[in-house]
Amino acid sequence: MAKAILEFNLPEDMEQFMLAAKGRDIMMTLYELDQHLRSETKYAPDTMSQEVHDALVQVRTTLHELMDSNNVSFDLIS
């Protein structure tokens, strides 16, 4: 298996370095948000209004659309 090597010129490239270093954490945060929204809508309590339910569904749909437009997928998580 080939290894990828990333090189950064610190401190000038600190932002790019931090994004590369924290990429998995960022992805897991998106995944956890997606799963929370899924759970909230799938198992919506009787006390949740239809408007709130629809808003949560729309937020999850928008999250997926933004990920698609940025070529990001939960398939990367193993």
C-alpha angles and dihedrals in degrees: 000000000000118000122224116219121202119198126197131187101222135235091016093055096042094122093052090044093052092048090052093045095047098038095108091048090051091049092049090050090054090047093050091049090050092050092047091052090047092051094046092053099037095049097031111167120237087249092064112099120231089243092057091045091050091047092053091048089050092050090052091047090050091049090054092046092051091048091049093049090051093045093244122142137179085227085085090070115090 
